[in-house]
Amino acid sequence: MLNNEDFDNKEYEVEIITLEDDLGHEQDFEFLDVVEYNNDEYIILLPVEGEEEEQNEVMILKIESIDDETENYVGIDDEETLQKVFDIFKKRYEDQFDFEE
């Protein structure tokens, strides 16, 4: 888990990504990072305040390139892959964020 207060850091530049689900519902996320694992790339996102998701849990999606300009973000069913990607993210940002266990 991630302490959301860490994102209030003035030096942190916020990039918002709006995703649309299969039903056409849009939701805003704060872009955190892209992590490479087993020759695949995964995007790490944090739901923007006011959304239904818990604010201290990140969303990890697999990036699938359609062409040079288009990407799809796909949910991951494999818990082991999710944990490995999150562990890489935590290690990369251990000095910047307070990860709760």
C-alpha positions in Angstrom: 0.0 0.0 0.0 1.1 3.5 -0.7 0.6 6.5 1.6 -1.3 9.0 -0.6 0.2 12.0 1.3 3.5 11.3 -0.5 1.9 12.6 -3.7 1.3 16.0 -2.2 5.1 16.7 -2.6 5.5 20.0 -4.4 8.3 18.7 -6.6 6.1 15.9 -7.9 4.6 16.8 -11.3 1.2 15.2 -11.8 0.3 13.5 -15.0 -3.4 12.5 -15.3 -4.5 9.7 -17.6 -8.1 9.1 -18.4 -9.0 5.4 -19.1 -12.3 4.1 -20.5 -13.6 0.7 -19.5 -15.5 -1.7 -21.8 -18.8 -0.1 -20.8 -17.6 3.4 -21.8 -17.1 4.7 -18.2 -14.2 7.0 -17.8 -11.9 7.3 -14.8 -8.9 9.5 -14.1 -5.7 8.1 -12.8 -2.4 9.7 -11.8 0.5 8.2 -13.8 3.2 6.9 -11.5 5.6 4.8 -13.6 6.2 2.2 -16.2 7.9 -1.0 -15.0 9.5 -3.7 -17.2 9.2 -7.3 -16.1 9.8 -10.4 -18.2 10.1 -8.4 -21.5 6.7 -6.8 -20.9 5.8 -3.3 -19.7 3.4 -2.5 -17.0 1.9 0.9 -16.2 1.4 1.9 -12.5 -1.5 4.2 -11.9 -3.2 5.8 -8.8 -6.9 6.6 -8.9 -7.5 10.3 -8.7 -9.2 11.6 -5.5 -13.0 11.5 -5.6 -13.1 8.3 -7.6 -14.6 5.1 -6.2 -11.2 3.2 -5.9 -9.4 3.4 -2.6 -6.8 6.1 -2.7 -3.9 4.1 -1.3 -4.0 1.3 -3.8 -2.3 1.5 -7.2 -3.6 -0.1 -10.3 -1.1 -2.1 -12.4 -2.0 -2.8 -16.1 0.0 -4.5 -18.8 0.8 -2.3 -21.8 0.1 -3.8 -25.2 1.2 -1.7 -28.2 -1.2 -1.6 -31.1 1.0 0.6 -33.3 3.6 3.4 -32.8 0.9 5.8 -31.4 -1.6 3.5 -29.7 -1.5 1.4 -26.6 -4.0 -0.8 -24.8 -3.9 -1.3 -21.0 -4.9 -4.8 -20.0 -5.8 -6.1 -16.6 -3.6 -8.9 -15.1 -5.0 -12.0 -13.6 -1.7 -13.5 -12.4 -1.2 -12.5 -8.8 2.5 -13.5 -8.9 3.2 -11.1 -11.8 1.3 -8.3 -10.1 3.3 -8.8 -6.9 6.7 -8.9 -8.8 5.8 -5.7 -10.7 4.7 -4.0 -7.5 7.9 -5.1 -5.8 10.0 -3.5 -8.5 8.0 -0.3 -8.2 8.4 -0.3 -4.4 12.1 -0.9 -4.6 12.5 1.9 -7.2 10.6 4.4 -5.0 11.5 3.2 -1.5 13.2 6.5 -0.6 10.4 8.7 -2.0 7.2 7.0 -0.8 6.0 5.4 2.4 4.8 1.9 1.5 2.5 0.4 4.1 2.6 -3.4 4.6 
